[in-house]
Amino acid sequence: MSARIDHWWSIAKDDILTDPFGPMAAAGLFQIGLPGAGAALNSYAAIAFAEQAIAAKTGLLGLASGFAARQVIARFFISGFATGDQRAEWLPRIAAGEVCTAVAISEPGAGAHPKHLKTTAESRGAGYVISGRKAWVTNGPVADLFLVLAVVAVADGRKRYGLFMLPKATSGLVIKPMAALDVLAPATHCELELDGCEVPASARVGDLPDAYPVMAMPFRDVEDTVGTANVSGLLSWLLEKAATHTERSEENALRLGRIAGLVSLVQAASRLAVAALDGEGEDVPARVIGVRLLARDIVGEIRELLGQGATDDAAIARALAAFDMLASVAREPRKVRQIRLGDSTRPANSTGPGNSIGSENQ
């Protein structure tokens, strides 16, 4: 794994933004997390290791998250739910870097809330007709294959969902630009317009009565957990920059030592959280919450230590802005999880004042 990262860095470091994904394909990074390249690479932990290394070497959260999104989507949805024929058709091309996948769940004005999503997949003949709009599709502008969540039925007032594979060339699929998020470069985002897109029945991923609780909801947690590696890598990069930009003194050494100790805790907690996705050890939701909160405090301390220098250095300023941007993503669902964690600490017979939120999907 380290050899692949070193190879990528040797060919990418001089011009990292011009062709962010080409050197990754050349170094075999898109095999990471997928079957076929050996057991050592076939895990979420392998994706997280690479994501952390990319962030630690570059300070570019967008680059690291753009890479991880490709791999996590392929591993979770295609390796996890696709048919044998679908896996045989797409996984080798994804691993070779020939195909970039993107998942389209959120919609304009609705986010990813299942009650408000409107994109539909109507059964017609031997296939489906998909119509609607999607937003905030990570890697969408460079994607070759879209995994689109759509309503397939409404039963007892509740929507049921399916997930569908739509190649970029599908008639009626239009990629719409979104305002650029420069701090997350080179990661890109787009909206999709789906105007009567006809797909065969074989385009459906998984034969599930409702893909939302089985696919969309768990994917959010998987994505958030693997993403702690991105945060961990950025903290390592920021710590190195802080050590370079601060004067040598006992006081600064004391503060840097404190930050280094806290960063090591974030790294350890991130590794444990991701390992649980691979079935190793106990899944402890508090770990991911703790990583995010501790990382926020560490970034605040680094900002204070650097002072004005944090904004004078363009790379540091960009990294800090990217951290703030990603910290704001899915803020409400994360808040709900934190409330649930707080409620879980109460004794079973506790009757404390007030009511907590019962479900992030209510």
N, C-alpha and C positions, 0 to 999 in steps of 0.2 A: 504493500500500500504506500509506504513512504517513498519507495522508488518511483512510483507513478506520479506522486505529488512533486517530487524533485524534478522529474523529467518535464512535467507541465511547466513548472516555474522557470526552468532553464530556457524554454522556448517562448514563454509568454511575458516575462517580467519587463522587457524593454518597451512593450507597446500593448499593455493589458486591455485597453478599452477599444482599440480598433477592431479586433476580432476576438471577442471574449471567449467564444465557445470552440473555435477551430483548434487551438492548441490543446484544449481539454480532450477533444476527440482523438487528436494525434497521440496523446499520452495515455489513452485508454481509460480516462476518468468516467466516461459514460457507461462503462461496464460495472461500475461500483454499485452495489446494492441489488444487482440483478442476477438471476441464475445463469449458469453457463460459463462463468469466469473463475470458478473455484469457490469453495466454501468460505474462505477467508474474506471474500468480497460480498457474499450473498447475505447481507444483513442491514438493518437500519443503522447499527453501530458503525458500519463501514461508511455509509453516507455521511453520518455525523462527523466521523474522523476527517473526511475530506473537506466537509463544509467548514469545520473549525480551522483546518490548516489554510484554506483559501482566505478566510477572514483574517487570520493571524499574520499572513504574509503580505496582504494587500491593504487591510483596513477598509475594504469595500464590501459592506454588508449586502449591497445589491448583487454583486458578482457571486458571492457565496450563496445567497438565497436563490438566485436564478439557477445555479447549478443544482442545488438541493431540491428545488421544486420539480425539475425534470425527473430526477431519480426517484423521489418519494412518490410522485404521481404514477410512474411506471411500475414501481414495486407494489404499491398499495392496491391500485385499481386493476392493472393489467395482470401482474403476477398473481394477485390475490383473488380476482373474481372472473377474469376472462376465460373463455373456452380454450381448449387446446389449440384449435385452429387460429383463434385470435392471437394467442401468445406466440405461436409459430410464425405468424405473419409480421408481428410488430416488434417483439422484444429484440431479435437480432439486429434490426435496423436502428432501434433506440440505442442499444449498447454500442453500436458502431458510430453513433453520433450523426447518423443520416436522417433521423427523425426526432423532432422535439415534440413532446406531448404537453398539452395544457388542459387544465380542468376548468369548466365553466359552470359555476354554481350560483354565485351572487348575481343580482339583477339591479338595475337602476332604481333607486328609491326604496328597495326592499332588503338589501343586504342578502344574507343567506337564510332568512327566517322562513321556515317551511309554510307558514300560513299565508305568506304574501307573495311567494314565487308564482309567476304566471306562464312561463314558457311551457308549452304543451307538446306532447308526442301522441298524435292521433293514429290509431291503428287503421291501416288502409291497405286492402289487398294482402300482399305478401310482405308488407313492411310497415313503415311509419312515416308520417309527415310531421316535421318538427317546426314550430313557429314560436317566435318570441324574441327576447333580448337578454343579453348577459353583459355584466360589467366586471371590471377589475380582474380581468383574465391575465394572470401572471405569465410572462413569456408569450402571450398571445400574438404579438406582431411577428414573431419568428417561428411560431408553432406550425407543424405540419399535420398534426392530428389533435382534434379537440374532443374531450370527453364532456358531454353536455348532459346536465341533469334536467329532466323535464317531467311534467305531470302526465301520468298515463291513465289515471282514473280518479274519480271522486266517489268515496263510499261513506255513507253516514256523515256527510259534511266534512270528511277528512280527505285531503289530497294524498294520492299514492304516486310514487316517483319511480322512474327508470333512468338508467344512465346509458348514453348512446355514443358510439364512436363516429365522428364526422371528420373525414379528411378535409384539408383546407380547400380542395378543389370542388367540394360539394356544391351543386347548384343551389343558389339562394342563400348561401352563407357569405356574409359580408363582414370584413374586419373593419371596425370603426376606430379611429384614433382617439386617445384620451390625452388630457393634459399631461405633459411629461413631468415625471418626478425626478428631477435632475440629481437629487441627493442619493437616489437609489440606482443610478446608472452603474453598470449597463443593463440592469434588469428593466424590462419594459412591460407595459400593460396596455390592454385595449378593451373595447366593447365589441360585442358580436350582435349582428342582426341576423335572425334566422327566419327567412321568408319562404315558408313552404318547402323546407328541405326534405327531400324524399330519400329515405335510407332503407336498406333491406332489413328483414328481421334479424339477420346475423350481425347487425350493427349494435344490437343491445348487449350490454355487458352484464352478465349474471341474470339468472331467471328468478328474480326476487319479487314478491308481492309489493314491496316498498323499499326502494334503494336508499331513502333518506336516513332512517335510523341505522341501517347496516353499513352504508358507505359514507354518506356526507358527514354525519355527526362524528363517527370515529376518526375520519380523516382529519377533521379539525384538530383533534387531540394529538394525532400522530404528527401532523405538521408543526404544531406548537412545541411538541416535545423535541423533535429533531432540531427545530429552530434554536433551542437553547445552546446548541453547539456553535451556531453563528455568533450569538452573544458572547459565548466563552472565548472564541477566537478574537473578536473585536477587543475584548478587555485585555487580552495579551498584547495586542498591537498598541492599544492606548497606553498601557503600562510602559512599554518600551519607549514610546514617544515622550511620555511624562519624564522618564529617567533622563532622556536626552535633552529636554527643554528646560529642566530645572537646575538651579545652581547646586553645586556640591556643598552640602552642609549636613550637620548631624540631624537637624530638625527635618530636613527634606528626606534624608535617608530613613528616618524613623517613619515618616508618612508613607514613603514608597514601600517599606517593608510591610507596613500594615496592609496596603493595597494589594501587594503580592500575595499575602496570606489569604485575603478575601477572594482574590481571583482563583486561587487554587481550590477553594471551597466550591466556587461556582463550577469549575471544571469537573471536580469529582461528582458533584450532584448531577450535572448534565450527563456524564457517562452512565451513572446508575439509572437515571430516568430513561435514557435511550436503550440501555441493556434490557430493561423490562419490556420494551416493545418486541424484543427478540425472544421473550420468554425466559430471560435470565434474571432471577431475583424478583422481588415483590414490586408491584406497581404502586407507587406512593404518589398520588396527585399533588401532595404538598411540595414535593421536590421542584416541580416545574414552577409553581407559584413562588417558591422561595428563591429559585434562580433568577426569575424576572425581577423580584423586589430587591434582592441583594445587588443585582447588576445595576439597577437604577441608582442605588446608593453609592456604588463604586464609581459610576460615571459622574455623579455629582461631586464626589471627592476629587476625582481627577480634574474636573473642570475648575474646582477651587484651587487646586495645586498649580495648575497651569496659568490660571488668571487670564490676563489679556492675551497671552501667547496662544491660547486655544483658538482664538478667532483670527490671529495674525497668520497662522499656518493654515493654508487652504485645505490640505489633506485632513488635518485634524478637525477643522471646522465642518468639512463635509461628512466625516465619520460621525461626529456628534449629532449633526442634523439628521443623518440616516437612522441613528439609534432612536432619536426622538420620534421620527416618522413611524418606524416599525413598532415602537412601544405603543403607539396610538391605534394600531390595527387590532381589531377584535377586542377593543377595550371593554365593551359591555359584557360579552361572554366571559372574559377573564374575571371581571368584577363579580359576576354571578358565582363562578367557581370559588372565588375567595370567600364569598359570603357562606357558601355551602360548607367550606372547610371550617369557617368559624363556628357555624351551627353544629358541626360534628364534634366540636370540642366540648359541647355542653353535656352534662349528665343526661341520661335517657329520660329521667323524670323531671327535668328542669322546666320551669314555667316562667322564664324570664319575660320582661316586658317587650312588646313590639312583635312584629312579624317580619320574617325574612322572605326573600324571593324564593319561590318554590321551583321554578323551571325557567331556564333561559329561552325556552321556546314558547312560553305562554304569552 
